[in-house]
Amino acid sequence: MLVDWTEAWIKRGVEEPDDLMGWPKGDGGGGETKLYAADSLLAEAMALRPVVLMAAEIQQSPTLAKQFGEPAKRYLELAERSFTKWDTRECWRSVKGGGLWIVPSFGIDPATKGWSEGYARRKVEGFSNPANKQNHIACWMLAMFDATKKSIYKARAEQWFRLMKSRIRERGKFLVWNCWDLAGPWDYKQDGAPRLDCSEACFLRKHSRSNSSHDF
């Protein structure tokens, strides 16, 4: 069933201007504009993680590898190309205390089928993904490390988790953190205001030290 589902998903992919596969949608890929179509890093991470984990299991089982070894190999190659896509599109940012992934401020221009004008500013623009999305992406990175043993994936997950840990604060018997925090110049508007008002749009997630329950 996983192979059948994954094959159907891959068939819907399209070749993008940098010759890498994507699944662009027309709302800016999670950004603030509808002027271009763009991929979603979160969506790819959540789709690829179970595929990567299963592909690794297939390769380790002689019985499964005999029947599904070829697609498993292709899936891992696709996952690595997807990582390369986001990395070369400058969506990873090293910051004080670690690193994180951003939503790019460019995509595919529907008129030209090439990159939208924001591509030229890809190294300095974007929007930091909130913590819950960063965690999903980091879990994909850990799956990639488990499957390939390549240290780059483990390093990226670790850098994010170090950053998130540095943002956690004590509040009585709770540990609290914001859904989203400013991470760099790209998270500010032209007038200097944060692109997201943490006092209104962010919530505090509280984790009890005494048990595993959550209080929102």
N, C-alpha and C positions, 0 to 999 in steps of 0.2 A: 504493500500500500504506500509506503514512503517513497519507493522508487517511482511508482505510478504518479503520485502527487508532484514529486519533484520534477519529473519530466514534463508534466503539463505546465508547471510554473516556468521552467526554463524556456519553453517554447514561446511564452509571451514576452520574453525579453527582446530588446532591440539594441542594435549597435549605435553607440552614441559618438559625438564628435571626436573623442579621444580613442576611438576604436575599442572601447570596453563596453561590456553589456550592462544594460540598466532596465529599469521598469519605471520610466518617468510618468508622473501624474501632473495634471494641469493646474495645480493650485500652488505651485512654487515649492513643492516637496516639503511642506511644513513651514515655509517662510511667510513673509508678509505680503507677497505680491502674487497676482495671477497672470503676470505678463510673460511667464515662461513655465515650462514643464521641467520637473526635476525629480531625481531619485530620492528615496528616504533611507538614510543610513540605519535608522532604527528598524524599519521594516525588513531590510536585508539581514540585519544582525539577528532578528528574532526568527526569520525564516531559515537562515543558514545554520544557526546553532544546532538544532536537532538533526539536520542533514549531515553536518560535519561529524557529530558524535556517532551517528549510525554508520556513516561511511568508514570511520575508524574501526568500529566493531566488525563490520563486514570484512575489512582487510585482515583482521586478526583471526578470523574463523575460516579454515580451509573449506568447510561446507558452503558457507555463505559466499566466500570469495569466488568459488567456482561458478556460481550463478549470477552474482551481482558485483563481482570485482571490477569490471570495466566501468559501469556507471559510478561506483564509489570513487574510483580514481578521478573521473571527470568532475564529480561534485567537489572534491577537495581542491582540484585545480580552479574551479569556478570560485570557490570561497577565497582562495589566495588572490585571484585576480580582482575580486571585489574589494579586498583589503587594499590592494595596490591602487585601485580606482580612487578610493576615499583618501588615501595617503597622498597620492600625486595631485589630487585636487585641493591640497592644502587644508584639509578639514581636521587635521590634528594640530593642536597648539600646546607647546610646552610653556608652562607657567610656573610661578613660584610655588613650590610645594608639590609639584607633580605635572599632570597634563590632562587634557580633555578633548573631546570631539565637538565640533561646531556644525551647525546647519549652514551650508554655503549660501551666499546671496546671488547666485547665478544658476542658470539652467539652460535648457534648449529653447531658443527663440523659435516660435511657431512659424514665423515668416521666412527666416533664412535657413532653418534647420541646423544652424550652427549655435555657438554659445551666445548667450545674452551678454549685454555690455558689462555686467558685473564680473565676468570672468577675468578681466584685466586687473581687478582689485581683489582677487581671491585670497591673496596672502595676508590681507589686512582687514577684510570684512567678514561678516558672518554673524552667527548668533549661537552662544553656548547652549548646548543641549542641557535640559534640567537633569537633576541627579538620578531620577528613576530611569530615564533613557540612557544615561551614561552607564548605569549598572547593567542594563540589558546588553549594551554593546561590549562592556568589559567581560560579561559572561561568554559572549561569542569569542572574544579574544582568548579566554581560558580554554574554551573548546578547541580552538585552532592550535593552541600550544599542546594540548593533550594529543591531538591527532597528528601533528607534524613535528613536534619537539623543537620548533624554531623559536628562539629566545625573544624575537621581536614582539611576538604576540603576548607572551607572559609579561614582558616589560611594559607594554602599553596598558594592560590591565592593572598592573601594580602601580603605575604612575597615577592612574585615575583614583584607585582606592586610597592611595596615600593622600591625594588632594581632598577627597571626601572626608577622610578621617580628620584632616586638619581643620575642617569646617564644623565638626561636631562640637557642641558646647554642653556643659552641664547645667541643668536647671532643676535644682532639688534632687529628687530621686530619679529624674529622667535624663536621658541624653537626647538633645534636640538638634535638628539641622533644617536648613531651608530646602525647599524643593528646587530653588534656583538661586545662584549667586553670581554676581559680577565676576568675570574672569580676566577681562582685558579690555583694551580700547574699543574693540568691536562690539561690546555690549552696551555702548553708550550711543544716544542719539546725537545729531549734529549740535543740538543746543546744550549738550552736556548732561542731560538727564538719562537715567538708566532706561534701557529699552523695555524693561519690565519693572513695574512697581511692586517691589517685594512686599510692601505693607498691605497691598490689596490682592495681588495675584498669586503670591506664594503662601504655602501653608507650612506649619511646623509639624514634622513627624516626630512623635515622641516614643521612645523605646524604653520600657521599664527595665531597670537593672534587675529587679527581683523575679521577673518572669518574661516570657516571650510575647506577651500581648502587646498590641499597639493602640495608642490613644491619639485620635486625630482631632 
